[in-house]
């Protein structure tokens, strides 16, 4: 069974799009993940995802949690380096 979904993130742009799509592609259940910013003057990002076995929402939430942990680790290392 496969799943697909498109999510819109208002107020977001390429920063989240790149990070999230790359993190999603590291998941073996993800067969496709890409984002687009519909218009450069509109702060909104659309994420398209296709998965096998797991529902898209679960995979996206798991990837966001992994990103949060990575960013927290980076922040800690940065602060310690100062």
C-alpha positions in Angstrom: 0.0 0.0 0.0 1.3 3.5 -0.8 0.3 6.9 0.5 0.7 10.4 -0.9 0.0 13.8 0.4 0.7 17.5 -0.1 1.1 19.8 2.9 1.2 23.6 2.9 3.4 25.4 5.4 2.4 29.1 5.6 5.2 31.5 6.6 7.9 29.0 5.5 10.2 29.1 2.5 13.3 27.3 1.2 14.9 27.0 4.6 12.4 24.5 5.9 11.7 23.0 2.4 15.3 21.9 1.8 15.9 20.6 5.4 12.6 18.6 5.5 12.7 17.2 2.0 16.3 16.0 2.5 15.4 14.4 5.9 12.4 12.7 4.4 14.5 11.2 1.6 16.7 9.5 4.3 13.7 7.4 5.3 13.5 4.1 3.5 9.6 4.3 3.4 9.7 7.6 1.4 9.7 7.1 -2.4 9.3 10.8 -3.2 9.7 14.1 -1.3 10.0 17.5 -2.8 8.9 21.0 -2.0 8.2 24.2 -3.9 7.6 27.8 -3.1 4.7 28.9 -5.3 5.7 32.5 -5.6 8.7 34.4 -4.2 6.6 37.2 -2.8 4.3 34.7 -0.9 5.7 33.2 2.2 4.4 29.7 1.8 6.0 26.3 1.1 4.3 23.2 -0.4 5.6 19.7 0.4 4.7 16.7 -1.7 5.5 13.2 -0.3 4.9 9.6 -1.4 5.5 6.7 1.0 5.3 3.0 1.2 3.8 1.2 4.2 3.6 4.2 6.6 1.1 7.1 6.4 2.6 10.4 5.2 1.6 12.4 8.3 3.5 10.0 10.6 6.6 10.1 8.4 6.6 13.9 8.2 6.1 14.2 12.0 9.0 11.8 12.7 11.2 13.7 10.3 10.4 17.0 11.9 11.3 15.5 15.3 14.6 14.2 13.9 15.3 17.7 12.5 14.5 19.3 15.8 17.0 17.0 17.6 19.7 17.7 15.0 19.2 21.5 15.3 19.3 21.3 19.1 22.6 19.3 18.9 24.0 21.9 16.5 22.9 24.8 18.7 24.5 23.2 21.8 27.8 22.6 19.9 27.8 26.1 18.6 27.2 27.6 22.0 30.0 25.5 23.5 32.4 26.6 20.8 31.8 30.2 21.7 
